[in-house]
Amino acid sequence: MLHSDSINDNICAISTPPGFGGIAVVRVSGPDAIQIVNTIFSKEISKAKGYSLHYGKIIKNNHDIDQVVVSIFKSPKSFTGEDVVEISCHGSTYIQQEILLLLIENGARIAKPGEFSQKAFINGKMDLTQTEAIADLIHAKSKSAHDIALNQMKGGFANELSILRTKLIELASLVELELDFSEEDVEFADRDQLQSLIETIIQNLEKLKQSFNYGNAIKNGVPVVILGRPNAGKSTLLNNLIDDDRALVSDIPGTTRDTIEESSIINGIEFKFIDTAGIRETKDKVEKMGVERTLSMVERASILVYVYDASTTALEEVEQDLLAFQKVAIPKLIIANKIDLVNNVKFKQHLNISATNKEDIEKVKSKVLDLFSSLAENHEGVILTNARHLEAIQLSIADLSKVRDGLNNKSSGEFIAMDIRQSLHHIGTITGEISSDELLGNIFANFCIGK
C-alpha cells in the first residue's frame, strides 16, 4: 500500500516477463523519473517533450551497458499520472539488472507488486475496477476473457455502477430533505415512485450478481464435468477433446479414481474439461471416494456431459442415472458413446458418437459451444468476474431490501436514509470511491511487479 510518505517516491521495475528475450522494458515513474534516467543516458533528455522516443546508450562509469530506446511520457498524460520513462533494452538478464542498479543508485527504488497501477488509481487515472481489469487482461487465456477484461478496463462496469450510484444519491437526497423539513410535515418524495426506483435498482444489481457464475467461468475457464458409469469412454473422450493422452484408458472398470482436469480453447473460449470417476455402487474405499468427488464436482460445473456405453447400457439405466442430476439447473449434453459397436441403432434423443472418431469429437465440441451460447444469451452487457465485486453487490442488495421493507412498513425516513447510504458505501468500495489501506493492499499485492 502507498502511504503518504511514499506517494511521491520514484519507482522502477522490469515490466517484461523474466528470462531471456529479444527486448526487455524497464519502467520508471515519479517526479524525478526523467532526471534519473537522464543521468545514465548518453543524450540530454531533461527537457525532452512528452510522447517522444530517444535512441542512445545506457552508460556506467564511462562504459556502455547497452544501446536502448527511451520513451518519455510526461505528467499528467501518462499511465501513472506522473512522469514515466520506459527503457527498451536487449533482453539479457545482466543488462536488465545493471540498468535497475543504476536507477536505484540515482534515486529510484524497486516498485512493489502493482505499484504502478496503484499510483494510477491514486492519481485519478482510473478507478479500482479498471485497475483490477488490467490484471485480468494480462492473465486472460482466451478471447472471451480478454473481451470482458477489456470492456471493464474501458470503464464499462464503472459506468454501470455510476448510473446506479446517481439514482441512489438522488433517492437518499429526497429522503434526507424530508428529514430537514420534518416539522413542517412536507413530503418531497412520492412513496410509490421510491418503491419503483428501489425495485429497478435491485433488479439491476441482481442481474449483475447473477452474471458472476458465467463471468467467473469465462475468466477462469468454463468447467465442463464429464460423468457416467465406469468404462463408458469418459477418459477417451477427454483425451480426444484436449488432443492429448492425459487420462489413463483401460478396459478395466474403475480405472479413473480421481478427477482429471485439462483445458482447451474452442472458438476463443477456454473450457476446463473434467474427467471423473465412474458412477456406481462400490465397496472399494478409494473408488468410493472418487465417486463422491465426482458428485461434488457437479456443483461447480457450468455444463454437464453425461456419457454412456451405447453397446451395453439400457436406456432405462441412463434415465435412472440422470434422475440424480435432474435438479441441477445447468445445460446438459447426453452422449451415446461406442455407437460403432451397435448395429444400425441410433439414439435419437442423444448425441451418437464414437469417442475415437475425430469427426465425432468435433460434433461434441460444437454441442458444447452451443450449450455455452445458451448460457451467454442470459448475460448481455456488463459481466461480473470479481469475487470482491460480488460480495459488495450482495451487501448492497441486502441494504436496499431493508429500504424496500422500510417503505412498505412506513418506517422512519431516518432509518431508510441510513440503509440507502450503507448501500452506497458498498457500491463505492467497488470503484474505490471508498477505500482503505487494507483493501488496496490486498488488491495490488496480487499484481505483478512492473505493472
C-alpha positions as CSV (number, residue, x, y, z in Angstrom):
1,M,0.0,0.0,0.0
2,L,1.2,3.5,-0.8
3,H,1.4,5.7,2.3
4,S,1.6,9.4,2.2
5,D,5.3,9.4,2.7
6,S,5.9,7.1,-0.3
7,I,3.3,8.5,-2.8
8,N,6.0,10.7,-4.5
9,D,8.7,8.0,-4.5
10,N,10.5,7.4,-7.8
11,I,9.9,3.7,-8.5
12,C,11.4,1.3,-11.1
13,A,10.9,-2.2,-12.2
14,I,11.3,-4.6,-15.2
15,S,7.9,-4.7,-16.9
16,T,8.5,-7.6,-19.2
17,P,8.4,-11.3,-18.1
18,P,11.6,-12.6,-16.5
19,G,14.1,-14.6,-18.6
20,F,15.8,-14.1,-22.0
21,G,14.1,-12.4,-24.9
22,G,14.7,-10.0,-27.8
23,I,14.0,-6.9,-25.7
24,A,13.0,-6.0,-22.2
25,V,11.4,-2.9,-20.8
26,V,12.5,-1.2,-17.6
27,R,9.9,1.3,-16.4
28,V,10.5,4.3,-14.1
29,S,7.8,6.6,-12.6
30,G,7.9,9.5,-10.3
31,P,8.5,13.3,-10.1
32,D,12.2,12.8,-10.9
33,A,11.9,9.9,-13.3
34,I,13.2,11.8,-16.4
35,Q,16.1,13.4,-14.5
36,I,17.1,10.0,-13.0
37,V,17.2,8.4,-16.5
38,N,19.0,11.5,-17.9
39,T,21.9,10.8,-15.6
40,I,22.6,7.4,-17.0
41,F,21.7,8.1,-20.7
42,S,24.1,9.2,-23.4
43,K,21.8,12.0,-24.6
44,E,20.2,15.0,-22.8
45,I,16.5,14.3,-22.2
46,S,15.8,16.5,-19.2
47,K,13.8,18.9,-21.4
48,A,12.5,16.4,-23.9
49,K,8.9,16.5,-25.0
50,G,6.3,14.0,-23.8
51,Y,5.4,11.1,-26.1
52,S,8.9,11.2,-27.6
53,L,11.4,8.4,-28.3
54,H,15.2,8.8,-28.0
55,Y,17.9,6.4,-29.2
56,G,21.1,6.2,-27.2
57,K,23.2,4.3,-24.7
58,I,23.0,3.5,-21.0
59,I,26.4,4.3,-19.5
60,K,28.0,3.2,-16.3
61,N,31.4,4.6,-15.2
62,N,32.1,5.7,-18.8
63,H,31.4,2.2,-20.1
64,D,28.5,1.3,-22.4
65,I,25.9,-1.1,-20.9
66,D,23.6,-1.3,-23.8
67,Q,22.0,0.6,-26.8
68,V,18.5,1.4,-25.9
69,V,15.4,3.3,-26.9
70,V,14.0,5.7,-24.2
71,S,10.3,6.6,-24.2
72,I,9.1,9.6,-22.3
73,F,5.6,10.2,-21.0
74,K,5.1,13.5,-19.1
75,S,2.6,14.1,-16.2
76,P,-0.3,14.1,-16.2
77,K,-0.6,12.3,-19.6
78,S,0.9,9.0,-18.6
79,F,-0.2,5.7,-17.2
80,T,0.5,6.6,-13.6
81,G,-0.2,10.3,-13.9
82,E,3.4,11.1,-13.1
83,D,6.4,11.4,-15.3
84,V,7.1,8.0,-16.7
85,V,10.2,6.8,-18.6
86,E,10.4,3.3,-20.3
87,I,13.8,2.0,-21.3
88,S,13.7,-0.6,-24.1
89,C,16.9,-2.6,-23.9
90,H,18.1,-6.0,-25.1
91,G,16.7,-9.0,-23.2
92,S,19.8,-10.1,-21.4
93,T,19.2,-10.5,-17.6
94,Y,22.6,-9.0,-16.9
95,I,21.7,-5.8,-18.9
96,Q,18.3,-5.6,-17.1
97,Q,19.8,-5.9,-13.7
98,E,22.6,-3.4,-14.5
99,I,20.1,-0.8,-15.6
100,L,18.0,-1.4,-12.4
101,L,21.1,-0.9,-10.2
102,L,21.9,2.3,-12.0
103,L,18.4,3.6,-11.5
104,I,18.5,2.7,-7.8
105,E,21.9,4.4,-7.3
106,N,20.4,7.6,-8.8
107,G,17.4,7.9,-6.6
108,A,14.7,5.3,-7.6
109,R,13.6,2.3,-5.6
110,I,12.3,-1.1,-6.7
111,A,8.5,-1.0,-7.2
112,K,6.2,-3.1,-5.1
113,P,3.7,-5.5,-6.8
114,G,1.1,-3.4,-8.7
115,E,2.6,-0.1,-7.5
116,F,2.5,1.5,-11.0
117,S,-1.2,0.6,-11.3
118,Q,-1.8,1.8,-7.7
119,K,-0.2,5.2,-8.5
120,A,-2.6,5.4,-11.5
121,F,-5.5,4.8,-9.2
122,I,-4.4,7.3,-6.5
123,N,-3.7,9.9,-9.2
124,G,-7.2,9.5,-10.6
125,K,-6.2,7.9,-13.9
126,M,-8.6,5.1,-13.4
127,D,-10.9,3.6,-10.8
128,L,-10.4,0.3,-8.9
129,T,-12.5,-1.8,-11.3
130,Q,-10.3,-0.6,-14.2
131,T,-7.0,-1.3,-12.4
132,E,-8.3,-4.8,-11.4
133,A,-9.2,-5.3,-15.1
134,I,-5.5,-4.7,-16.0
135,A,-4.5,-7.8,-14.1
136,D,-7.4,-9.8,-15.7
137,L,-6.3,-8.6,-19.1
138,I,-2.7,-9.7,-18.5
139,H,-3.8,-13.2,-17.4
140,A,-6.6,-13.6,-20.0
141,K,-6.1,-17.0,-21.7
142,S,-9.0,-16.8,-24.2
143,K,-10.7,-14.2,-26.4
144,S,-13.8,-14.2,-24.3
145,A,-11.8,-13.5,-21.1
146,H,-9.9,-10.8,-23.0
147,D,-13.1,-9.1,-24.2
148,I,-14.6,-8.9,-20.7
149,A,-11.4,-7.6,-19.1
150,L,-11.0,-5.0,-21.9
151,N,-14.6,-3.8,-21.5
152,Q,-14.1,-3.4,-17.8
153,M,-10.7,-1.6,-18.3
154,K,-12.5,0.8,-20.7
155,G,-14.9,1.7,-17.9
156,G,-18.0,-0.4,-18.9
157,F,-18.6,-1.8,-15.3
158,A,-17.7,1.6,-13.7
159,N,-20.2,3.4,-15.9
160,E,-23.0,0.9,-14.9
161,L,-22.2,1.4,-11.3
162,S,-22.1,5.2,-11.7
163,I,-25.6,5.2,-13.1
164,L,-26.8,3.2,-10.1
165,R,-25.0,5.4,-7.6
166,T,-26.5,8.5,-9.2
167,K,-30.0,7.0,-8.7
168,L,-29.3,6.1,-5.1
169,I,-27.8,9.5,-4.3
170,E,-30.9,11.1,-5.7
171,L,-33.1,8.8,-3.6
172,A,-31.1,9.5,-0.5
173,S,-31.2,13.2,-1.1
174,L,-35.0,13.2,-1.3
175,V,-35.5,11.2,1.8
176,E,-32.9,13.3,3.8
177,L,-34.5,16.5,2.5
178,E,-37.8,15.4,4.1
179,L,-35.9,14.9,7.4
180,D,-34.8,18.5,7.3
181,F,-38.4,19.7,7.0
182,S,-39.9,17.0,9.2
183,E,-41.6,19.6,11.5
184,E,-43.4,21.1,8.5
185,D,-44.7,17.6,7.5
186,V,-43.5,18.1,4.0
187,E,-43.2,15.1,1.6
188,F,-40.7,15.6,-1.2
189,A,-40.6,12.0,-2.4
190,D,-43.6,10.1,-3.6
191,R,-43.5,6.7,-1.8
192,D,-44.8,4.8,-4.9
193,Q,-42.1,6.3,-7.1
194,L,-39.4,5.5,-4.4
195,Q,-40.6,1.9,-4.3
196,S,-40.4,1.7,-8.1
197,L,-36.9,3.2,-8.1
198,I,-35.7,0.8,-5.4
199,E,-37.1,-2.2,-7.3
200,T,-35.4,-1.1,-10.5
201,I,-32.0,-0.7,-8.8
202,I,-32.3,-4.0,-7.0
203,Q,-33.2,-5.7,-10.3
204,N,-30.1,-4.2,-12.0
205,L,-27.9,-5.3,-9.1
206,E,-29.4,-8.8,-9.2
207,K,-28.7,-9.0,-12.9
208,L,-25.0,-8.2,-12.2
209,K,-25.0,-10.7,-9.3
210,Q,-26.4,-13.5,-11.5
211,S,-23.8,-12.8,-14.2
212,F,-21.0,-13.8,-11.8
213,N,-21.1,-17.6,-12.3
214,Y,-20.9,-17.0,-16.0
215,G,-18.3,-14.3,-15.8
216,N,-16.1,-16.3,-13.4
217,A,-16.3,-19.3,-15.7
218,I,-15.2,-17.1,-18.6
219,K,-12.3,-15.7,-16.6
220,N,-11.0,-19.0,-15.2
221,G,-12.3,-21.4,-17.8
222,V,-15.8,-22.9,-18.3
223,P,-15.9,-26.0,-16.2
224,V,-17.4,-29.0,-18.1
225,V,-17.8,-32.1,-16.0
226,I,-17.7,-35.4,-17.9
227,L,-19.5,-38.1,-15.9
228,G,-21.1,-41.5,-16.4
229,R,-20.7,-45.2,-15.4
230,P,-17.3,-46.9,-15.4
231,N,-15.9,-47.9,-18.8
232,A,-18.3,-45.6,-20.7
233,G,-15.4,-43.9,-22.5
234,K,-15.1,-40.7,-20.5
235,S,-11.3,-40.8,-20.4
236,T,-11.1,-41.4,-24.1
237,L,-13.4,-38.5,-24.7
238,L,-11.3,-36.2,-22.5
239,N,-8.1,-37.2,-24.2
240,N,-9.5,-36.6,-27.7
241,L,-11.2,-33.3,-26.6
242,I,-7.8,-31.9,-25.5
243,D,-5.8,-33.9,-28.1
244,D,-3.5,-35.4,-25.5
245,D,-3.3,-38.7,-23.7
246,R,-3.9,-37.1,-20.3
247,A,-6.2,-39.7,-18.8
248,L,-5.3,-43.4,-18.4
249,V,-7.5,-45.5,-20.6
250,S,-8.3,-49.1,-19.7
251,D,-11.0,-51.8,-20.3
252,I,-10.9,-52.4,-16.5
253,P,-13.9,-50.6,-14.9
254,G,-13.0,-48.1,-12.2
255,T,-9.6,-47.1,-13.6
256,T,-10.3,-43.4,-13.0
257,R,-10.4,-42.9,-9.3
258,D,-9.9,-39.1,-9.1
259,T,-10.8,-36.1,-11.2
260,I,-8.5,-35.1,-14.1
261,E,-8.8,-31.5,-15.3
262,E,-7.4,-30.2,-18.5
263,S,-8.1,-27.0,-20.5
264,S,-8.8,-26.5,-24.2
265,I,-9.6,-23.3,-26.2
266,I,-12.5,-23.7,-28.6
267,N,-13.5,-20.7,-30.7
268,G,-11.8,-18.3,-28.4
269,I,-13.3,-19.7,-25.2
270,E,-11.4,-21.7,-22.6
271,F,-13.1,-24.8,-21.4
272,K,-11.9,-26.9,-18.5
273,F,-12.9,-30.5,-19.2
274,I,-13.0,-32.6,-16.0
275,D,-12.9,-36.4,-16.2
276,T,-14.4,-38.0,-13.2
277,A,-14.6,-41.4,-11.5
278,G,-17.3,-43.7,-12.9
279,I,-20.6,-43.5,-11.0
280,R,-21.5,-46.9,-9.5
281,E,-22.0,-48.7,-6.2
282,T,-18.6,-49.9,-4.9
283,K,-17.0,-51.3,-1.8
284,D,-13.6,-50.1,-2.8
285,K,-12.8,-47.2,-0.4
286,V,-10.6,-45.3,-2.9
287,E,-13.1,-45.7,-5.8
288,K,-15.9,-44.7,-3.4
289,M,-14.1,-41.5,-2.6
290,G,-13.7,-40.9,-6.3
291,V,-17.4,-41.3,-6.9
292,E,-18.2,-38.9,-4.0
293,R,-15.8,-36.4,-5.5
294,T,-17.5,-36.8,-8.9
295,L,-20.8,-35.8,-7.3
296,S,-19.2,-32.8,-5.6
297,M,-17.7,-31.6,-8.9
298,V,-21.1,-31.3,-10.4
299,E,-21.8,-28.4,-8.1
300,R,-19.0,-26.3,-9.7
301,A,-19.9,-27.3,-13.3
302,S,-21.3,-24.9,-15.9
303,I,-22.0,-27.7,-18.3
304,L,-22.6,-31.4,-17.7
305,V,-21.6,-34.1,-20.2
306,Y,-23.1,-37.5,-19.4
307,V,-21.5,-40.4,-21.3
308,Y,-22.8,-43.9,-21.6
309,D,-21.8,-47.1,-23.4
310,A,-24.5,-47.5,-26.1
311,S,-23.5,-51.1,-26.6
312,T,-24.1,-52.3,-23.0
313,T,-26.3,-49.7,-21.3
314,A,-30.1,-49.8,-21.5
315,L,-31.9,-46.5,-21.9
316,E,-33.7,-47.3,-18.6
317,E,-30.3,-47.3,-16.8
318,V,-29.4,-44.0,-18.5
319,E,-32.7,-42.4,-17.3
320,Q,-32.1,-43.7,-13.8
321,D,-28.6,-42.1,-13.7
322,L,-29.9,-38.8,-15.0
323,L,-32.6,-38.6,-12.3
324,A,-29.8,-37.8,-9.8
325,F,-28.9,-34.7,-11.8
326,Q,-32.4,-33.5,-12.9
327,K,-32.4,-30.7,-10.3
328,V,-29.0,-29.4,-11.4
329,A,-30.1,-26.3,-13.3
330,I,-27.2,-26.2,-15.9
331,P,-27.1,-27.2,-19.6
332,K,-26.6,-31.0,-20.1
333,L,-25.2,-33.0,-23.1
334,I,-26.1,-36.7,-23.2
335,I,-23.7,-38.8,-25.3
336,A,-24.3,-42.3,-26.6
337,N,-20.7,-43.5,-26.9
338,K,-19.3,-46.5,-28.8
339,I,-22.1,-46.3,-31.3
340,D,-19.8,-48.1,-33.8
341,L,-20.3,-51.2,-31.7
342,V,-24.1,-51.1,-32.2
343,N,-25.5,-52.3,-35.5
344,N,-28.0,-49.9,-37.2
345,V,-29.2,-48.4,-33.9
346,K,-29.5,-44.7,-33.2
347,F,-30.4,-43.0,-30.0
348,K,-32.4,-40.0,-31.4
349,Q,-32.6,-38.1,-28.1
350,H,-28.8,-38.2,-27.6
351,L,-25.6,-37.3,-29.4
352,N,-24.4,-40.5,-31.1
353,I,-20.6,-40.8,-31.3
354,S,-17.5,-42.9,-31.1
355,A,-15.0,-41.2,-28.8
356,T,-12.2,-42.4,-31.0
357,N,-13.6,-40.7,-34.1
358,K,-12.2,-37.3,-34.8
359,E,-15.2,-36.1,-36.7
360,D,-17.4,-37.1,-33.8
361,I,-15.2,-35.2,-31.4
362,E,-15.8,-32.1,-33.4
363,K,-19.5,-32.7,-33.0
364,V,-19.1,-32.8,-29.2
365,K,-17.1,-29.5,-29.3
366,S,-19.8,-27.9,-31.4
367,K,-22.6,-29.1,-29.0
368,V,-20.6,-27.8,-26.0
369,L,-20.2,-24.4,-27.7
370,D,-24.0,-24.4,-28.4
371,L,-24.7,-25.0,-24.7
372,F,-22.2,-22.3,-23.7
373,S,-24.1,-19.9,-26.1
374,S,-27.3,-20.7,-24.3
375,L,-25.6,-19.5,-21.1
376,A,-24.3,-16.4,-22.8
377,E,-27.8,-15.4,-24.0
378,N,-28.9,-14.7,-20.4
379,H,-25.9,-12.4,-19.7
380,E,-25.7,-9.5,-22.1
381,G,-24.0,-6.2,-21.3
382,V,-21.7,-5.9,-18.2
383,I,-20.4,-9.2,-16.8
384,L,-19.2,-9.6,-13.2
385,T,-16.0,-11.6,-12.8
386,N,-14.5,-10.5,-9.5
387,A,-15.5,-12.1,-6.2
388,R,-14.8,-8.8,-4.3
389,H,-17.3,-7.1,-6.5
390,L,-19.8,-9.9,-6.0
391,E,-19.6,-9.6,-2.2
392,A,-20.1,-5.8,-2.3
393,I,-23.1,-6.1,-4.6
394,Q,-24.7,-8.8,-2.3
395,L,-24.3,-6.4,0.6
396,S,-25.8,-3.5,-1.3
397,I,-28.8,-5.6,-2.3
398,A,-29.3,-6.6,1.3
399,D,-29.4,-2.9,2.4
400,L,-31.7,-2.0,-0.4
401,S,-34.0,-4.8,0.6
402,K,-34.2,-3.1,4.1
403,V,-35.1,0.1,2.3
404,R,-37.9,-1.6,0.4
405,D,-39.2,-3.2,3.6
406,G,-38.9,0.2,5.4
407,L,-41.0,1.9,2.7
408,N,-43.6,-0.8,2.9
409,N,-43.8,-0.5,6.7
410,K,-43.7,3.3,6.6
411,S,-40.6,3.3,8.7
412,S,-38.8,6.5,9.8
413,G,-37.1,8.3,6.9
414,E,-34.0,8.4,9.1
415,F,-33.6,4.6,9.0
416,I,-34.4,4.5,5.3
417,A,-31.8,7.1,4.5
418,M,-29.2,5.2,6.6
419,D,-29.8,2.0,4.7
420,I,-29.5,3.8,1.4
421,R,-26.2,5.4,2.5
422,Q,-24.9,2.0,3.5
423,S,-25.8,0.6,0.1
424,L,-23.9,3.5,-1.5
425,H,-21.0,2.7,0.7
426,H,-20.8,-0.9,-0.6
427,I,-21.0,0.2,-4.2
428,G,-18.3,2.8,-3.6
429,T,-15.9,0.2,-2.4
430,I,-16.1,-1.5,-5.8
431,T,-14.9,1.6,-7.7
432,G,-12.6,2.8,-5.0
433,E,-14.6,5.9,-4.1
434,I,-14.5,4.4,-0.7
435,S,-11.3,2.5,0.1
436,S,-8.9,1.6,2.9
437,D,-5.2,0.8,3.1
438,E,-6.0,-2.9,3.8
439,L,-8.3,-3.1,0.8
440,L,-5.9,-1.5,-1.6
441,G,-3.0,-3.6,-0.2
442,N,-4.9,-6.8,-0.8
443,I,-5.8,-5.9,-4.4
444,F,-2.4,-4.7,-5.6
445,A,-0.4,-7.4,-3.8
446,N,-1.7,-9.8,-6.5
447,F,-0.4,-7.7,-9.4
448,C,3.0,-8.5,-11.0
449,I,5.9,-6.2,-10.3
450,G,6.3,-3.6,-13.1
451,K,2.5,-3.2,-13.6
